[in-house]
Amino acid sequence: MVEALKIQSILYENNPESLIKFLNCLQVCEQPAGFWTFLHLGDCSKKRLLDDGAVAFWSDALKQCEIEFQYTWFGKNHGPAKGHNVLFREQPVGERLLIINPDQVFPPHLLVRLCAFADERPRWGIVETRQIPLEHPKEFDPETFHTSWASTACSLFSVEAFKACDGFDENFFMYSDDVDISWRIRALRYHVYYCINTFVYHAKRLTGRGIEGSRAELYYGTLNSMLLRAKYGREDLNAPVVKWLKKTDDPIYRDVLKEYRRLRNLVIPATGPERKVAQFAPDGNFGLIITLYSAGLFFLIGPYSALIFFNGESFPVHSRATGGAIINAAGQVGAVLGGLLITTSLSNGTSWESAAFSWGCLPIFASGLLVLAARNVDPRTARAD
């Protein structure tokens, strides 16, 4: 039986050259066996990015690659969340739905590897693609590839899961809508995965202070992160943000506060199961974290502080400082080697617990044995040197 793979992408005043690169990538993309592919573009731009001639050209070009094509001009800016919902309601076809940004390029194996990855995992809800050159700063399990949420820069959805959660929450105009739908899908007992077998190239603007954000990113990023916390019952995390917004003179953030107060009353609160899967940072008992971290440093650094004296007494007086400096310098080399060994282990699928035990606990234990094996000198003996 042939299944359908629908690809959706939302346009908004995109650079024509960037869109052409995106479509060219799709032309050379390998098609998963047993699937027919349907590309549906939704245009939120003020004026059509593709006229009738361009639509006809790309329909013919993609048809030669066995890809069906449809273009919808909304005539208004719905934003990504509502835009994808509208596109899916317009053409609710397929068993799998790939949501992808049109400002990306990708390798020919993208669709094949994403689908193969999903096929190997029962009850999958979303499979997110790795992004280069900068990956999202979020965690995933290196053994199971489970992750808390998936970025819709490029993610494969199970249509069954997408329908079960009624698509995106349209109160999130852009940003955080992907986090929200990920948590709602997980609350329905589907799994969200991070696929490292393929990638998309998603360019970011870098400055000396980090990633450069547009005014829209600053506005909607701040607004919808606050809205997400409010929806999932964590308005306590919003309190310091609201306090800061009240004091700032920046008109962007003034507008954020005004819109947040309006939308806060429109968002439907998350259910109990949805709140249970939600994860915010910081998220935990602050006092317990500090206590356990301090205890760990105490039992690690405390006993080894004796090494300062051990190092000093291991050398004659005239070379004591030089010898101690050499040992301390060697320690930095060990730290670099330890980091490389841990990274190698994690890259090969080893868990954090196993890597830390192998290259952290065992070397520390071995170093203690080496100290005990050192020649014993009676402290009552006077050094003549």
KEVEXPA-565459 format. One record per residue (C-alpha): residue in one letter; chain; x, y, z; residue number from 1. Coordinates in nm, 3 decimals. Layout:
BEGIN
  type  mol       xx       yy       zz  seq
     A    A        X        Y        Z  NUM
...
This chain:
BEGIN
  type  mol       xx       yy       zz  seq
     M    A    0.000    0.000    0.000    1
     V    A    0.134    0.343   -0.098    2
     E    A    0.126    0.601    0.181    3
     A    A    0.136    0.977    0.143    4
     L    A    0.404    1.209    0.279    5
     K    A    0.286    1.569    0.291    6
     I    A    0.543    1.848    0.315    7
     Q    A    0.425    2.187    0.442    8
     S    A    0.617    2.514    0.445    9
     I    A    0.504    2.866    0.531   10
     L    A    0.636    3.159    0.326   11
     Y    A    0.658    3.522    0.432   12
     E    A    0.842    3.774    0.216   13
     N    A    1.111    3.514    0.147   14
     N    A    1.412    3.585   -0.067   15
     P    A    1.335    3.434   -0.411   16
     E    A    1.686    3.288   -0.441   17
     S    A    1.649    3.117   -0.105   18
     L    A    1.316    2.966   -0.207   19
     I    A    1.464    2.840   -0.535   20
     K    A    1.747    2.668   -0.344   21
     F    A    1.490    2.503   -0.118   22
     L    A    1.289    2.373   -0.416   23
     N    A    1.606    2.260   -0.594   24
     C    A    1.700    2.053   -0.288   25
     L    A    1.359    1.891   -0.296   26
     Q    A    1.403    1.807   -0.666   27
     V    A    1.712    1.594   -0.595   28
     C    A    1.580    1.449   -0.270   29
     E    A    1.541    1.070   -0.262   30
     Q    A    1.179    0.962   -0.216   31
     P    A    1.105    0.706    0.060   32
     A    A    0.997    0.368   -0.077   33
     G    A    0.623    0.315   -0.055   34
     F    A    0.539    0.688   -0.035   35
     W    A    0.415    0.952   -0.274   36
     T    A    0.516    1.307   -0.183   37
     F    A    0.299    1.617   -0.182   38
     L    A    0.445    1.967   -0.128   39
     H    A    0.205    2.235   -0.005   40
     L    A    0.333    2.592    0.027   41
     G    A    0.134    2.850    0.222   42
     D    A    0.217    3.215    0.149   43
     C    A    0.156    3.474    0.423   44
     S    A    0.320    3.755    0.224   45
     K    A    0.144    4.080    0.141   46
     K    A    0.181    4.003   -0.229   47
     R    A    0.210    3.662   -0.393   48
     L    A    0.567    3.535   -0.405   49
     L    A    0.473    3.294   -0.685   50
     D    A    0.257    3.411   -0.973   51
     D    A    0.057    3.171   -1.188   52
     G    A    0.350    3.122   -1.425   53
     A    A    0.588    3.030   -1.140   54
     V    A    0.331    2.792   -0.989   55
     A    A    0.287    2.617   -1.325   56
     F    A    0.667    2.596   -1.373   57
     W    A    0.731    2.439   -1.033   58
     S    A    0.431    2.208   -1.064   59
     D    A    0.580    2.063   -1.384   60
     A    A    0.937    2.057   -1.249   61
     L    A    0.840    1.878   -0.928   62
     K    A    0.604    1.640   -1.108   63
     Q    A    0.903    1.509   -1.301   64
     C    A    1.048    1.416   -0.961   65
     E    A    0.719    1.246   -0.864   66
     I    A    0.625    1.526   -0.624   67
     E    A    0.278    1.681   -0.635   68
     F    A    0.271    2.057   -0.572   69
     Q    A    0.013    2.307   -0.449   70
     Y    A    0.050    2.676   -0.365   71
     T    A   -0.190    2.868   -0.140   72
     W    A   -0.175    3.244   -0.097   73
     F    A   -0.353    3.340    0.224   74
     G    A   -0.375    3.715    0.158   75
     K    A   -0.291    3.775    0.524   76
     N    A   -0.015    3.689    0.768   77
     H    A   -0.143    3.394    0.969   78
     G    A    0.198    3.315    1.118   79
     P    A    0.347    2.963    1.114   80
     A    A    0.116    2.802    1.372   81
     K    A   -0.217    2.901    1.217   82
     G    A   -0.069    2.884    0.868   83
     H    A    0.017    2.515    0.906   84
     N    A   -0.325    2.441    1.053   85
     V    A   -0.496    2.612    0.759   86
     L    A   -0.283    2.422    0.507   87
     F    A   -0.357    2.090    0.672   88
     R    A   -0.731    2.157    0.690   89
     E    A   -0.722    2.254    0.323   90
     Q    A   -0.549    1.929    0.222   91
     P    A   -0.554    1.678    0.512   92
     V    A   -0.375    1.406    0.317   93
     G    A   -0.106    1.162    0.414   94
     E    A    0.007    0.946    0.702   95
     R    A    0.317    1.158    0.761   96
     L    A    0.359    1.535    0.769   97
     L    A    0.695    1.708    0.729   98
     I    A    0.695    2.067    0.853   99
     I    A    1.000    2.255    0.731  100
     N    A    1.118    2.614    0.698  101
     P    A    1.171    2.732    0.339  102
     D    A    1.497    2.915    0.419  103
     Q    A    1.694    2.592    0.453  104
     V    A    1.892    2.357    0.231  105
     F    A    1.923    1.987    0.294  106
     P    A    2.092    1.670    0.161  107
     P    A    1.927    1.420   -0.076  108
     H    A    1.891    1.162    0.202  109
     L    A    1.671    1.382    0.427  110
     L    A    1.332    1.220    0.361  111
     V    A    1.461    0.862    0.336  112
     R    A    1.655    0.875    0.662  113
     L    A    1.383    1.057    0.854  114
     C    A    1.123    0.801    0.752  115
     A    A    1.359    0.509    0.822  116
     F    A    1.433    0.651    1.167  117
     A    A    1.060    0.680    1.240  118
     D    A    0.989    0.327    1.112  119
     E    A    1.225    0.183    1.373  120
     R    A    1.042    0.345    1.665  121
     P    A    0.693    0.240    1.772  122
     R    A    0.437    0.505    1.866  123
     W    A    0.650    0.791    1.743  124
     G    A    0.481    1.130    1.731  125
     I    A    0.754    1.366    1.605  126
     V    A    1.104    1.314    1.470  127
     E    A    1.318    1.628    1.464  128
     T    A    1.607    1.675    1.223  129
     R    A    1.948    1.788    1.340  130
     Q    A    2.036    2.144    1.240  131
     I    A    2.375    2.270    1.129  132
     P    A    2.589    2.473    1.175  133
     L    A    2.427    2.552    1.513  134
     E    A    2.221    2.288    1.688  135
     H    A    1.948    2.371    1.934  136
     P    A    2.088    2.397    2.290  137
     K    A    1.857    2.128    2.425  138
     E    A    1.910    1.781    2.561  139
     F    A    1.833    1.444    2.406  140
     D    A    1.907    1.092    2.525  141
     P    A    2.207    0.962    2.326  142
     E    A    2.083    0.602    2.360  143
     T    A    1.708    0.629    2.297  144
     F    A    1.713    0.970    2.116  145
     H    A    1.411    1.083    2.318  146
     T    A    1.386    1.461    2.359  147
     S    A    1.147    1.694    2.541  148
     W    A    1.037    1.888    2.232  149
     A    A    1.103    1.919    1.861  150
     S    A    1.178    2.229    1.659  151
     T    A    0.952    2.273    1.357  152
     A    A    1.238    2.417    1.156  153
     C    A    1.231    2.061    1.021  154
     S    A    1.029    1.787    1.192  155
     L    A    0.838    1.482    1.072  156
     F    A    0.496    1.439    1.235  157
     S    A    0.279    1.134    1.258  158
     V    A   -0.049    1.258    1.110  159
     E    A   -0.232    1.044    1.364  160
     A    A   -0.060    1.232    1.648  161
     F    A   -0.105    1.570    1.475  162
     K    A   -0.479    1.513    1.444  163
     A    A   -0.507    1.377    1.798  164
     C    A   -0.381    1.705    1.945  165
     D    A   -0.578    1.922    1.698  166
     G    A   -0.264    2.073    1.546  167
     F    A   -0.092    2.387    1.664  168
     D    A   -0.226    2.624    1.930  169
     E    A   -0.294    2.932    1.718  170
     N    A   -0.246    3.168    2.013  171
     F    A    0.128    3.118    1.950  172
     F    A    0.176    3.331    1.640  173
     M    A    0.536    3.217    1.603  174
     Y    A    0.795    3.059    1.837  175
     S    A    0.711    2.823    2.124  176
     D    A    0.429    2.675    1.913  177
     D    A    0.659    2.379    1.844  178
     V    A    0.737    2.330    2.213  179
     D    A    0.367    2.340    2.297  180
     I    A    0.259    2.086    2.035  181
     S    A    0.549    1.858    2.133  182
     W    A    0.434    1.849    2.494  183
     R    A    0.071    1.793    2.399  184
     I    A    0.169    1.504    2.173  185
     R    A    0.385    1.352    2.448  186
     A    A    0.093    1.386    2.691  187
     L    A   -0.101    1.161    2.450  188
     R    A    0.172    0.898    2.503  189
     Y    A    0.347    0.947    2.173  190
     H    A    0.726    0.985    2.167  191
     V    A    0.934    1.279    2.041  192
     Y    A    1.273    1.191    1.894  193
     Y    A    1.589    1.368    1.778  194
     C    A    1.732    1.219    1.456  195
     I    A    2.109    1.250    1.416  196
     N    A    2.117    1.053    1.090  197
     T    A    2.038    1.351    0.869  198
     F    A    2.035    1.731    0.887  199
     V    A    1.924    2.062    0.746  200
     Y    A    2.143    2.367    0.702  201
     H    A    1.968    2.651    0.887  202
     A    A    2.174    2.969    0.860  203
     K    A    2.190    3.202    1.160  204
     R    A    2.330    3.555    1.186  205
     L    A    2.624    3.557    1.425  206
     T    A    2.777    3.857    1.600  207
     G    A    3.041    3.896    1.869  208
     R    A    2.759    3.870    2.126  209
     G    A    2.611    3.551    1.983  210
     I    A    2.318    3.488    1.749  211
     E    A    2.167    3.807    1.613  212
     G    A    1.788    3.823    1.644  213
     S    A    1.548    4.031    1.438  214
     R    A    1.294    4.260    1.603  215
     A    A    1.024    4.002    1.529  216
     E    A    1.232    3.732    1.697  217
     L    A    1.285    3.950    2.003  218
     Y    A    0.915    4.035    2.023  219
     Y    A    0.757    3.695    1.957  220
     G    A    1.035    3.500    2.128  221
     T    A    0.981    3.689    2.454  222
     L    A    0.601    3.700    2.427  223
     N    A    0.544    3.336    2.349  224
     S    A    0.796    3.201    2.598  225
     M    A    0.596    3.388    2.863  226
     L    A    0.270    3.258    2.718  227
     L    A    0.405    2.903    2.724  228
     R    A    0.491    2.929    3.094  229
     A    A    0.149    3.072    3.172  230
     K    A   -0.030    2.797    2.979  231
     Y    A    0.157    2.526    3.169  232
     G    A    0.104    2.677    3.513  233
     R    A    0.449    2.828    3.563  234
     E    A    0.363    3.196    3.594  235
     D    A    0.607    3.206    3.884  236
     L    A    0.882    3.199    3.619  237
     N    A    0.717    3.497    3.446  238
     A    A    0.714    3.716    3.757  239
     P    A    1.072    3.852    3.724  240
     V    A    1.022    3.898    3.348  241
     V    A    0.703    4.099    3.400  242
     K    A    0.880    4.307    3.663  243
     W    A    1.157    4.389    3.415  244
     L    A    0.914    4.461    3.131  245
     K    A    0.735    4.718    3.347  246
     K    A    1.061    4.908    3.397  247
     T    A    1.204    4.898    3.045  248
     D    A    1.172    5.188    2.803  249
     D    A    1.214    4.970    2.494  250
     P    A    0.890    4.996    2.291  251
     I    A    0.925    4.633    2.172  252
     Y    A    0.909    4.497    2.524  253
     R    A    0.638    4.743    2.624  254
     D    A    0.427    4.593    2.345  255
     V    A    0.519    4.244    2.463  256
     L    A    0.374    4.313    2.807  257
     K    A    0.054    4.458    2.661  258
     E    A   -0.002    4.164    2.425  259
     Y    A    0.084    3.910    2.694  260
     R    A   -0.188    4.046    2.920  261
     R    A   -0.439    4.015    2.633  262
     L    A   -0.344    3.665    2.523  263
     R    A   -0.310    3.533    2.875  264
     N    A   -0.689    3.530    2.905  265
     L    A   -0.734    3.351    2.571  266
     V    A   -0.500    3.057    2.621  267
     I    A   -0.664    2.734    2.737  268
     P    A   -0.467    2.604    3.038  269
     A    A   -0.274    2.282    2.988  270
     T    A   -0.422    1.962    3.123  271
     G    A   -0.269    1.765    3.409  272
     P    A   -0.091    1.515    3.180  273
     E    A    0.037    1.804    2.964  274
     R    A    0.178    1.985    3.267  275
     K    A    0.342    1.664    3.380  276
     V    A    0.556    1.634    3.065  277
     A    A    0.642    2.006    3.046  278
     Q    A    1.001    2.091    3.132  279
     F    A    1.122    2.443    3.199  280
     A    A    1.469    2.572    3.281  281
     P    A    1.530    2.634    3.563  282
     D    A    1.302    2.350    3.667  283
     G    A    1.373    2.190    4.001  284
     N    A    1.440    2.242    4.368  285
     F    A    1.698    2.522    4.375  286
     G    A    1.801    2.454    4.735  287
     L    A    1.844    2.082    4.671  288
     I    A    2.052    2.145    4.359  289
     I    A    2.287    2.381    4.543  290
     T    A    2.316    2.143    4.840  291
     L    A    2.400    1.837    4.631  292
     Y    A    2.639    2.030    4.405  293
     S    A    2.821    2.174    4.706  294
     A    A    2.842    1.831    4.868  295
     G    A    2.987    1.689    4.549  296
     L    A    3.256    1.956    4.536  297
     F    A    3.330    1.906    4.907  298
     F    A    3.395    1.534    4.869  299
     L    A    3.587    1.586    4.545  300
     I    A    3.802    1.891    4.619  301
     G    A    3.827    1.859    4.997  302
     P    A    4.033    1.538    5.016  303
     Y    A    4.241    1.634    4.715  304
     S    A    4.342    1.966    4.867  305
     A    A    4.602    1.760    5.054  306
     L    A    4.776    1.716    4.719  307
     I    A    4.910    2.071    4.752  308
     F    A    5.121    1.959    5.045  309
     F    A    5.192    1.620    4.891  310
     N    A    5.329    1.784    4.576  311
     G    A    5.539    2.025    4.775  312
     E    A    5.697    1.758    4.994  313
     S    A    5.774    1.535    4.696  314
     F    A    6.055    1.762    4.572  315
     P    A    6.373    1.906    4.718  316
     V    A    6.344    2.264    4.841  317
     H    A    6.534    2.414    4.547  318
     S    A    6.294    2.260    4.288  319
     R    A    5.970    2.246    4.488  320
     A    A    5.793    2.531    4.306  321
     T    A    5.899    2.408    3.961  322
     G    A    5.795    2.050    4.034  323
     G    A    5.455    2.156    4.166  324
     A    A    5.397    2.376    3.862  325
     I    A    5.478    2.088    3.626  326
     I    A    5.233    1.859    3.805  327
     N    A    4.958    2.123    3.795  328
     A    A    5.021    2.179    3.423  329
     A    A    4.997    1.806    3.359  330
     G    A    4.661    1.814    3.532  331
     Q    A    4.529    2.051    3.264  332
     V    A    4.644    1.808    2.996  333
     G    A    4.456    1.534    3.179  334
     A    A    4.142    1.748    3.184  335
     V    A    4.163    1.792    2.806  336
     L    A    4.220    1.419    2.750  337
     G    A    3.936    1.334    2.986  338
     G    A    3.703    1.564    2.793  339
     L    A    3.803    1.401    2.464  340
     L    A    3.747    1.051    2.603  341
     I    A    3.404    1.142    2.741  342
     T    A    3.305    1.306    2.411  343
     T    A    3.420    1.000    2.216  344
     S    A    3.223    0.769    2.443  345
     L    A    2.906    0.976    2.412  346
     S    A    2.946    0.993    2.033  347
     N    A    2.959    0.613    2.024  348
     G    A    2.630    0.585    2.213  349
     T    A    2.757    0.546    2.570  350
     S    A    2.531    0.695    2.837  351
     W    A    2.642    0.991    3.051  352
     E    A    2.646    0.768    3.359  353
     S    A    2.879    0.512    3.200  354
     A    A    3.108    0.776    3.048  355
     A    A    3.138    0.965    3.378  356
     F    A    3.210    0.642    3.566  357
     S    A    3.471    0.524    3.314  358
     W    A    3.659    0.852    3.262  359
     G    A    3.578    1.031    3.589  360
     C    A    3.528    0.800    3.887  361
     L    A    3.776    0.528    3.790  362
     P    A    4.068    0.767    3.712  363
     I    A    4.008    0.951    4.042  364
     F    A    4.012    0.620    4.228  365
     A    A    4.329    0.516    4.044  366
     S    A    4.500    0.845    4.131  367
     G    A    4.423    0.784    4.498  368
     L    A    4.585    0.440    4.478  369
     L    A    4.895    0.595    4.319  370
     V    A    4.921    0.844    4.605  371
     L    A    4.898    0.559    4.856  372
     A    A    5.172    0.376    4.665  373
     A    A    5.414    0.667    4.703  374
     R    A    5.721    0.616    4.928  375
     N    A    5.635    0.684    5.288  376
     V    A    5.848    0.934    5.478  377
     D    A    5.831    0.962    5.856  378
     P    A    5.704    1.318    5.924  379
     R    A    5.933    1.332    6.230  380
     T    A    6.235    1.300    6.008  381
     A    A    6.406    1.632    5.940  382
     R    A    6.481    1.711    5.575  383
     A    A    6.842    1.803    5.524  384
     D    A    6.792    1.954    5.181  385
